[in-house]
Amino acid sequence: MSKNSGLFRSPVKQTKLSQFELCKMESLSKLQEIAPDTGEIFT
């Protein structure tokens, strides 16, 4: 049981991180679209 839970937890964390990264990329792209000049500051 413990091994299975560990295996399931890893991908779940990865998906959360990927979703968080996607949100950050989307916010950065939106900021760049609104003000491309300030895009360099965020990256």
C-alpha contacts under 8 A as a table, 3 or more apart, distances in Angstrom:
res1	aa1	res2	aa2	distance
1	M	4	N	5.16
1	M	5	S	6.16
2	S	5	S	5.15
2	S	6	G	6.19
3	K	6	G	5.13
3	K	7	L	6.28
4	N	7	L	5.09
4	N	8	F	6.20
5	S	8	F	5.06
5	S	9	R	6.01
6	G	9	R	5.06
6	G	10	S	6.41
7	L	10	S	5.59
7	L	11	P	7.24
8	F	11	P	5.93
8	F	12	V	6.47
9	R	12	V	5.12
9	R	13	K	6.19
10	S	13	K	5.32
10	S	14	Q	6.31
11	P	14	Q	4.88
11	P	15	T	6.09
12	V	15	T	5.16
12	V	16	K	6.28
13	K	16	K	5.07
13	K	17	L	6.16
14	Q	17	L	5.07
14	Q	18	S	6.04
15	T	18	S	4.99
15	T	19	Q	6.04
16	K	19	Q	5.10
16	K	20	F	6.11
17	L	20	F	5.00
17	L	21	E	6.05
18	S	21	E	5.00
18	S	22	L	6.04
19	Q	22	L	4.97
19	Q	23	C	6.17
20	F	23	C	5.08
20	F	24	K	6.24
21	E	24	K	4.99
21	E	25	M	6.09
22	L	25	M	5.02
22	L	26	E	6.05
23	C	26	E	5.04
23	C	27	S	6.11
24	K	27	S	5.11
24	K	28	L	6.04
25	M	28	L	5.03
25	M	29	S	6.01
26	E	29	S	5.06
26	E	30	K	6.12
27	S	30	K	5.04
27	S	31	L	6.13
28	L	31	L	5.03
28	L	32	Q	6.04
28	L	39	G	7.28
28	L	42	F	7.26
29	S	32	Q	4.98
29	S	33	E	6.06
30	K	33	E	5.00
30	K	34	I	6.19
31	L	34	I	5.10
31	L	35	A	5.85
31	L	36	P	7.10
31	L	38	T	7.84
31	L	39	G	6.68
32	Q	35	A	5.02
32	Q	36	P	4.10
32	Q	37	D	7.32
32	Q	38	T	6.90
32	Q	39	G	4.87
33	E	36	P	5.69
35	A	38	T	5.67
35	A	39	G	6.76
36	P	39	G	5.03
36	P	40	E	7.82
37	D	40	E	6.73
38	T	41	I	5.43
38	T	42	F	7.02
39	G	42	F	5.42
39	G	43	T	6.46
40	E	43	T	5.27
